[in-house]
């Protein structure tokens, strides 16, 4: 009797998915790592975060400003550094990020500033979207950018 139940249960389950051939997601040539011609490896490049895009744009401006030299170019370079500093500032304490964290809504804060804000109300201080501590992630990339920014500022002030 038990075998009849199994066979009737198996017949009730659609078998169309089991017969479909498995396919891999398509990759673009830019997504494949250099030197890997094998067809067995497939992955997608994650989209760039807004912080990375703005940092890349700022660095391009700074490289162009520093390329030709001169007093006017030095002023452009310093203005670019100041703009970068504003982009790397926490909107809660208005200082350069200390241990930058990213919320699920993609806003950046100092870890301690956001923790203090979340103690009062569990929402993003900028967009008011619900945010819990589990939704907050350390951002190592932004932390590295902040570290490099501080080195540039220290060298410029020396």
N, CA and C of each residue as an Amber inpcrd file, in Angstrom:
protein
   474
   0.8040000  -1.1940000   0.0000000   0.0000000   0.0000000   0.0000000
   0.8510000   1.2640000   0.0000000   1.9490000   1.1920000   0.7400000
   2.8160000   2.3580000   0.8120000   3.3850000   2.6890000  -0.5560000
   3.6410000   1.6460000  -1.3710000   4.1900000   1.9100000  -2.6960000
   3.1780000   2.6010000  -3.5940000   1.8860000   2.3210000  -3.3910000
   0.8660000   2.9920000  -4.1870000   0.8220000   4.4780000  -3.8630000
   0.9890000   4.8180000  -2.5880000   0.9740000   6.2360000  -2.2140000
   2.1560000   6.9690000  -2.8350000   3.3030000   6.3280000  -2.8440000
   4.4730000   6.9720000  -3.4360000   4.2810000   7.1920000  -4.9260000
   3.7720000   6.1840000  -5.5990000   3.5970000   6.3270000  -7.0390000
   2.5420000   7.3690000  -7.3620000   1.4740000   7.4460000  -6.5500000
   0.4630000   8.4610000  -6.8280000   1.0000000   9.8460000  -6.5080000
   1.8670000   9.9380000  -5.4760000   2.4700000  11.2310000  -5.1390000
   3.4410000  11.6760000  -6.2160000   4.1680000  10.7280000  -6.7850000
   5.1240000  11.0680000  -7.8290000   4.4090000  11.5030000  -9.0890000
   3.2520000  10.8970000  -9.3570000   2.5090000  11.2590000 -10.5550000
   1.9170000  12.6510000 -10.4180000   1.6250000  13.0720000  -9.1930000
   1.0420000  14.3920000  -8.9800000   2.0820000  15.4900000  -9.1450000
   3.3560000  15.1650000  -8.9930000   4.4160000  16.1590000  -9.1210000
   4.7580000  16.3300000 -10.5890000   4.7500000  17.5540000 -11.0940000
   5.0940000  17.7510000 -12.5040000   6.5570000  17.4100000 -12.7510000
   6.8290000  16.7810000 -13.8660000   8.1870000  16.3630000 -14.2000000
   8.8010000  17.2330000 -15.2830000   8.1650000  18.3260000 -15.6270000
   8.6820000  19.1560000 -16.7140000  10.0140000  19.7890000 -16.3480000
  10.2090000  20.1890000 -15.0790000  11.4630000  20.8100000 -14.6770000
  12.6290000  19.8310000 -14.7460000  12.3710000  18.5610000 -14.4260000
  13.4310000  17.5640000 -14.4300000  13.9080000  17.2690000 -15.8450000
  13.0660000  17.4370000 -16.8410000  13.4290000  17.1330000 -18.2200000
  14.1140000  18.3000000 -18.9230000  14.0110000  19.5120000 -18.3420000
  14.6380000  20.6690000 -18.9780000  16.1540000  20.5740000 -18.8420000
  16.8830000  20.9100000 -19.9000000  18.3400000  20.9160000 -19.7750000
  18.7710000  22.1070000 -18.9110000  19.8010000  21.8970000 -18.1130000
  20.3040000  22.9810000 -17.2690000  21.1140000  23.9450000 -18.1250000
  20.9060000  25.2190000 -17.9020000  21.6470000  26.2300000 -18.6470000
  22.3650000  27.1390000 -17.6700000  23.4970000  27.6520000 -18.1060000
  24.2480000  28.6130000 -17.3020000  23.8400000  30.0080000 -17.7280000
  23.9300000  30.9800000 -16.8080000  23.6430000  32.3500000 -17.2140000
  24.6810000  32.8210000 -18.2250000  24.2340000  33.6020000 -19.1610000
  25.1380000  34.1150000 -20.1900000  26.0970000  35.1150000 -19.5720000
  27.3230000  35.1060000 -20.0570000  28.2970000  36.0800000 -19.5790000
  28.7260000  36.9470000 -20.7360000  29.0660000  38.1590000 -20.4140000
  29.5940000  39.0570000 -21.4260000  31.0990000  38.8730000 -21.4580000
  31.7420000  39.2100000 -22.5540000  33.1920000  39.0620000 -22.6120000
  33.8990000  39.8810000 -21.5390000  33.3400000  41.0310000 -21.1560000
  33.9770000  41.8680000 -20.1460000  33.9090000  41.2290000 -18.7690000
  32.9490000  40.3290000 -18.5460000  32.7790000  39.7330000 -17.2280000
  33.7530000  38.5890000 -16.9800000  34.2870000  37.9870000 -18.0300000
  35.1960000  36.8640000 -17.8470000  36.5490000  37.3690000 -17.3770000
  37.1850000  36.6490000 -16.4500000  38.4920000  37.0900000 -15.9880000
  39.5250000  36.9540000 -17.0900000  40.5560000  37.8100000 -17.0890000
  41.5590000  37.7560000 -18.1440000  42.2880000  36.4130000 -18.1400000
  42.5090000  35.8890000 -19.3280000  43.2440000  34.6490000 -19.4830000
  42.4290000  33.4010000 -19.2440000  41.1310000  33.5190000 -19.0280000
  40.2910000  32.3430000 -18.7750000  39.4080000  32.1120000 -19.9870000
  39.8260000  31.2000000 -20.8530000  39.0460000  30.9050000 -22.0450000
  38.0870000  29.7480000 -21.8280000  38.1090000  29.1270000 -20.6490000
  37.2550000  27.9620000 -20.4400000  35.7970000  28.3690000 -20.4180000
  34.9650000  27.4910000 -20.9350000  33.5280000  27.7300000 -20.9790000
  32.8620000  27.2750000 -19.6840000  33.6350000  26.6650000 -18.7790000
  33.0740000  26.1230000 -17.5480000  32.8600000  27.1850000 -16.4800000
  33.4290000  28.3380000 -16.6390000  33.3900000  29.3600000 -15.5950000
  32.4800000  30.4970000 -16.0310000  31.4870000  30.8130000 -15.2200000
  30.5660000  31.9000000 -15.5480000  30.2730000  32.6940000 -14.2860000
  30.3530000  34.0050000 -14.3750000  29.9840000  34.8480000 -13.2490000
  29.5550000  36.2050000 -13.7750000  28.9170000  36.9730000 -12.9230000
  28.4920000  38.3140000 -13.2910000  29.2390000  39.3190000 -12.4390000
  29.6390000  40.4180000 -13.0460000  30.2950000  41.4810000 -12.3060000
  29.2190000  42.2710000 -11.5700000  29.3660000  42.4630000 -10.2440000
  28.3480000  43.2230000  -9.5220000  28.3540000  44.6800000  -9.9600000
  27.2100000  45.3400000  -9.9110000  27.1660000  46.7400000 -10.3100000
  27.9780000  47.5980000  -9.3450000  28.5530000  48.6520000  -9.8770000
  29.3520000  49.5410000  -9.0530000  28.4690000  50.3600000  -8.1260000
  28.8880000  50.5130000  -6.8890000  28.1100000  51.3200000  -5.9560000
  28.2730000  52.7930000  -6.3150000  27.3730000  53.6100000  -5.8380000
  27.4270000  55.0420000  -6.1170000  28.7170000  55.6480000  -5.5700000
  29.1550000  55.1860000  -4.4040000  30.3910000  55.7140000  -3.8160000
  31.5770000  55.4310000  -4.7280000  31.6250000  54.2190000  -5.2990000
  32.7320000  53.8900000  -6.1880000  32.6830000  54.7320000  -7.4530000
  31.4830000  54.9590000  -7.9890000  31.3540000  55.7730000  -9.1980000
  31.8160000  57.2000000  -8.9320000  31.3600000  57.7970000  -7.8300000
  31.7270000  59.1810000  -7.5530000  33.2160000  59.2710000  -7.2440000
  33.7700000  58.2530000  -6.5610000  35.2010000  58.2600000  -6.2790000
  35.9940000  58.1850000  -7.5740000  35.5680000  57.3230000  -8.4880000
  36.2630000  57.2080000  -9.7640000  36.2390000  58.5110000 -10.5460000
  35.1040000  59.2060000 -10.5250000  34.9920000  60.4890000 -11.2170000
  35.9050000  61.5250000 -10.5720000  35.9340000  61.5460000  -9.2390000
  36.7970000  62.5000000  -8.5360000  38.2700000  62.2180000  -8.8190000
  38.6540000  60.9450000  -8.8100000  40.0460000  60.6040000  -9.0680000
  40.4440000  60.9750000 -10.4940000  39.5430000  60.8140000 -11.4470000
  39.8370000  61.2100000 -12.8260000  40.0750000  62.7140000 -12.8990000
  39.2420000  63.4830000 -12.1880000  39.4340000  64.9390000 -12.1570000
  40.7800000  65.2920000 -11.5370000  41.1200000  64.6150000 -10.4300000
  42.3760000  64.9040000  -9.7440000  43.5750000  64.5460000 -10.6080000
  43.5050000  63.4320000 -11.3280000  44.6100000  63.0400000 -12.1920000
  44.7950000  64.0440000 -13.3160000  43.6930000  64.5380000 -13.8710000
  43.7850000  65.5300000 -14.9360000  44.3500000  66.8330000 -14.3890000
  43.9440000  67.2120000 -13.1820000  44.4230000  68.4570000 -12.5940000
  45.9110000  68.3800000 -12.2900000  46.3760000  67.2230000 -11.8420000
  47.7750000  67.0780000 -11.4790000  48.6820000  66.8040000 -12.6640000
  48.1310000  66.5330000 -13.8250000  48.9330000  66.1250000 -14.9780000
  49.7580000  67.2610000 -15.5630000  49.1970000  68.4710000 -15.6490000
  49.9010000  69.5350000 -16.3570000  50.7140000  70.4390000 -15.4430000
  50.5000000  70.4040000 -14.1350000  51.2760000  71.2260000 -13.2120000
  50.8510000  72.6840000 -13.2740000  51.4500000  73.5280000 -12.4310000
  51.1270000  74.9440000 -12.4150000  50.2800000  75.3110000 -11.2150000
  50.2430000  76.6320000 -10.8980000  49.5240000  77.1260000  -9.7220000
  48.0260000  76.9160000  -9.8710000  47.4800000  77.2200000 -11.0530000
  46.0420000  77.0490000 -11.2620000  45.6420000  75.5820000 -11.1110000
  46.4820000  74.6950000 -11.6220000  46.2030000  73.2660000 -11.4990000
  46.2890000  72.8080000 -10.0480000  47.1760000  73.4240000  -9.2830000
  47.2780000  73.0830000  -7.8610000  45.9960000  73.4680000  -7.1280000
  45.4210000  74.6140000  -7.4890000  44.1500000  75.0340000  -6.8840000
  43.0320000  74.0650000  -7.2680000  43.0210000  73.6330000  -8.5200000
  42.0200000  72.6540000  -8.9550000  42.1790000  71.3530000  -8.1760000
  43.4280000  70.9450000  -7.9990000  43.7030000  69.7200000  -7.2500000
  43.1800000  69.8400000  -5.8150000  43.4670000  70.9510000  -5.1650000
  43.0220000  71.1450000  -3.7800000  41.5010000  71.2330000  -3.6850000
  40.8700000  71.8560000  -4.6880000  39.4000000  71.8860000  -4.7030000
  38.8370000  70.4770000  -4.8790000  39.4950000  69.6920000  -5.7210000
  39.0690000  68.3020000  -5.9160000  39.2020000  67.4900000  -4.6360000
  40.2790000  67.7050000  -3.9080000  40.4730000  67.0200000  -2.6270000
  39.3870000  67.4450000  -1.6450000  39.0570000  68.7350000  -1.6200000
  38.0020000  69.2230000  -0.7200000  36.6530000  68.6030000  -1.0810000
  36.3690000  68.5000000  -2.3700000  35.1170000  67.8740000  -2.8150000
  35.0850000  66.4050000  -2.4120000  36.1910000  65.7240000  -2.5830000
  36.2800000  64.3240000  -2.1830000  36.0520000  64.1910000  -0.6800000
  36.6150000  65.1150000   0.0900000  36.4180000  65.1020000   1.5410000
  34.9560000  65.2440000   1.9240000  34.2290000  66.0700000   1.1920000
  32.7900000  66.2210000   1.4680000  32.0500000  64.9250000   1.1610000
  32.4490000  64.2490000   0.0880000  31.8120000  62.9780000  -0.2720000
  32.1110000  61.8840000   0.7450000  33.2100000  62.0170000   1.4610000
  33.6060000  61.0160000   2.4540000  33.2430000  61.4480000   3.8670000
  32.2580000  62.3300000   3.9840000  31.8410000  62.8340000   5.2920000
  30.4980000  62.2550000   5.6970000  30.3880000  61.9590000   6.9750000
  29.1400000  61.4640000   7.5600000  28.1820000  62.6370000   7.6960000
  26.9500000  62.4600000   7.2700000  25.9760000  63.5510000   7.3520000
  25.4520000  63.7430000   8.7760000  25.7810000  62.8380000   9.6790000
  25.3280000  62.9750000  11.0670000  26.3270000  63.7680000  11.9070000
  27.6170000  63.4390000  11.7980000  28.6280000  64.1480000  12.5960000
  29.3970000  65.1840000  11.7760000  29.2240000  65.1730000  10.4570000
  29.8700000  66.0960000   9.5200000  31.3930000  65.9700000   9.4930000
  31.9110000  64.8470000   9.9470000  33.3440000  64.5680000   9.9030000
  33.6080000  63.4640000   8.8860000  34.8810000  63.2980000   8.5480000
  35.2590000  62.2000000   7.6630000  34.8710000  60.8840000   8.3350000
  34.4040000  59.9360000   7.5260000  33.9200000  58.6640000   8.0630000
  34.9230000  58.0220000   9.0170000  34.4260000  57.5410000  10.1400000
  35.1620000  56.6710000  11.0530000  34.4660000  55.3210000  10.9830000
  35.1410000  54.3120000  10.5060000  34.5560000  52.9790000  10.3030000
  33.2600000  53.0760000   9.5080000  33.3540000  53.3980000   8.2170000
  32.1490000  53.5920000   7.4010000  31.3030000  52.3270000   7.2790000
  29.9910000  52.5350000   7.3770000  29.0280000  51.4520000   7.2080000
  27.9930000  51.8760000   6.1770000  27.3630000  50.8690000   5.5360000
  26.3590000  51.1080000   4.4990000  25.0520000  50.4690000   4.9400000
  23.9670000  51.2010000   4.7770000  22.6490000  50.6710000   5.1040000
  22.0960000  49.9050000   3.9070000  20.9890000  49.2270000   4.1030000
  20.3540000  48.4900000   3.0080000  19.8460000  49.4370000   1.9240000
  19.6090000  50.7060000   2.2860000  19.1550000  51.6990000   1.3030000
  20.3370000  52.4320000   0.6610000  21.5490000  51.9370000   0.8990000
  22.7900000  52.4100000   0.2620000  23.2470000  53.7920000   0.7370000
  22.9600000  54.1550000   1.9760000  23.4840000  55.3840000   2.5530000
  24.6420000  55.0380000   3.4780000  25.6080000  55.9540000   3.5710000
  26.8300000  55.7160000   4.3330000  26.8730000  56.6110000   5.5630000
  27.3880000  56.0380000   6.6650000  27.5270000  56.7570000   7.9310000
  28.7430000  56.2020000   8.6610000  29.1890000  56.9350000   9.6960000
  30.1370000  56.3600000  10.6440000  29.3790000  55.2870000  11.4170000
  30.0470000  54.2190000  11.7690000  29.3800000  53.1250000  12.4890000
  28.7600000  53.6240000  13.7920000  29.5080000  54.3970000  14.5610000
  29.0000000  54.8630000  15.8530000  27.8530000  55.8560000  15.6760000
  27.9360000  56.7250000  14.6880000  26.8510000  57.6920000  14.4340000
  25.5510000  56.9640000  14.1010000  25.6410000  55.9690000  13.2260000
  24.4360000  55.2370000  12.8430000  23.8920000  54.4220000  14.0100000
  24.7820000  53.7980000  14.7900000  24.3180000  53.0380000  15.9570000
  23.5480000  53.9330000  16.9140000  24.0540000  55.1260000  17.1540000
  23.3690000  56.0740000  18.0430000  22.0030000  56.4570000  17.4710000
  21.9440000  56.6840000  16.1820000  20.6810000  57.0390000  15.5390000
  19.6810000  55.8810000  15.6050000  20.1690000  54.6550000  15.3820000
  19.2790000  53.4880000  15.4080000  18.7810000  53.1730000  16.8180000
  19.5230000  53.5990000  17.8360000  19.0370000  53.4130000  19.2130000
  17.7640000  54.2220000  19.4430000  17.7230000  55.4020000  18.8200000
  16.5450000  56.2640000  18.9720000  15.3990000  55.8140000  18.0830000
  15.6970000  55.5410000  16.8240000  14.6500000  55.1550000  15.8770000
  15.2700000  54.2700000  14.8050000  14.6220000  53.1580000  14.4940000
  15.1740000  52.2150000  13.5270000  14.7680000  52.5890000  12.1050000
  15.3810000  53.6770000  11.6370000  15.1630000  54.1110000  10.2570000
  16.4000000  54.8560000   9.7790000  16.5580000  54.9070000   8.4750000
  17.6810000  55.6270000   7.8830000  17.5040000  57.1140000   8.1550000
  18.5180000  57.7880000   8.6710000  18.3910000  59.2220000   8.9360000
  18.1380000  60.0650000   7.6830000  18.5480000  59.5850000   6.5150000
  18.3460000  60.3620000   5.2890000  17.0050000  60.0990000   4.6240000
  16.7040000  58.8370000   4.3350000  15.5030000  58.5400000   3.5400000
  14.3480000  57.9820000   4.3690000  14.5780000  57.7490000   5.6510000
  13.5510000  57.2690000   6.5980000  13.0920000  55.8410000   6.3300000
  13.8090000  55.0970000   5.4790000  13.4770000  53.6870000   5.2580000
  13.8150000  52.9000000   6.5230000  13.0300000  51.8600000   6.8040000
  13.2660000  51.0500000   8.0020000  14.6270000  50.3740000   7.8920000
  15.4510000  50.5210000   8.9290000  16.7850000  49.9350000   8.9690000
  17.0040000  49.3440000  10.3590000  17.4570000  48.1150000  10.3930000
  17.8460000  47.5040000  11.6590000  19.3560000  47.3010000  11.6350000
  19.9210000  46.9370000  12.7590000  21.3730000  46.7230000  12.8080000
  21.8010000  45.5760000  11.9060000  20.9170000  44.6490000  11.6610000
  21.2420000  43.5350000  10.7580000  21.3360000  43.9980000   9.3090000
  20.7210000  45.1290000   8.9870000  20.7460000  45.6630000   7.6270000
  22.0120000  46.4650000   7.3460000  22.8380000  46.6750000   8.3470000
  24.0190000  47.5360000   8.2270000  25.2520000  46.6740000   7.9790000
  26.0630000  47.0910000   6.9970000  27.2850000  46.3550000   6.6590000
  28.4840000  47.2860000   6.6860000  29.6220000  46.7690000   7.1580000
  30.8720000  47.5120000   7.0400000  31.2030000  47.6210000   5.5610000
  31.7940000  48.7410000   5.1590000  32.1820000  48.9010000   3.7620000
  33.6960000  49.0780000   3.6970000  34.3960000  47.9990000   3.3970000
  35.8540000  48.0220000   3.3730000  36.4000000  48.8890000   2.2510000
  35.6870000  48.9500000   1.1440000  36.1540000  49.7800000   0.0300000
  36.1620000  51.2540000   0.4270000  35.0620000  51.7310000   0.9930000
  34.9940000  53.1380000   1.4100000  36.0080000  53.3970000   2.5210000
  36.2110000  52.4320000   3.4170000  37.2150000  52.5890000   4.4730000
  38.6080000  52.7730000   3.8640000  38.9120000  52.0190000   2.8060000
  40.2070000  52.1570000   2.1320000  40.3240000  53.5100000   1.4440000
  39.2460000  53.9810000   0.8400000  39.2550000  55.3000000   0.1950000
  39.4800000  56.3900000   1.2410000  38.8240000  56.2810000   2.3870000
  38.9980000  57.2610000   3.4690000  40.4480000  57.2650000   3.9340000
  41.0190000  56.0820000   4.0870000  42.4090000  55.9860000   4.5270000
  43.3390000  56.6740000   3.5220000  43.1100000  56.4220000   2.2260000
  43.9420000  57.0550000   1.1950000  43.7140000  58.5580000   1.1550000
  42.4770000  58.9830000   1.3230000  42.1620000  60.4110000   1.3550000
  42.9290000  61.0980000   2.4910000  42.9350000  60.4830000   3.6640000
  43.6540000  61.0680000   4.8070000  45.1500000  61.1660000   4.5330000
  45.6990000  60.1760000   3.8450000  47.1270000  60.2340000   3.4910000
  47.3960000  61.3810000   2.5280000  46.4980000  61.5950000   1.5690000
  46.6680000  62.6980000   0.6140000  46.6020000  64.0340000   1.3400000
  45.6290000  64.1890000   2.2340000  45.4790000  65.4460000   2.9790000
  46.7060000  65.6960000   3.8460000  47.2060000  64.6550000   4.4970000
  48.3980000  64.7970000   5.3370000  49.5940000  65.2270000   4.4920000
  49.7650000  64.6190000   3.3280000  50.8790000  64.9720000   2.4440000
  50.7230000  66.3880000   1.9030000  49.4940000  66.7990000   1.5990000
  49.2600000  68.1440000   1.0660000  49.5210000  69.2120000   2.1230000
  49.2700000  68.8900000   3.3820000  49.4810000  69.8560000   4.4640000
  50.9190000  69.8850000   4.9610000  51.7490000  68.9380000   4.5320000
  53.1360000  68.8710000   5.0160000  54.0170000  69.8870000   4.3410000
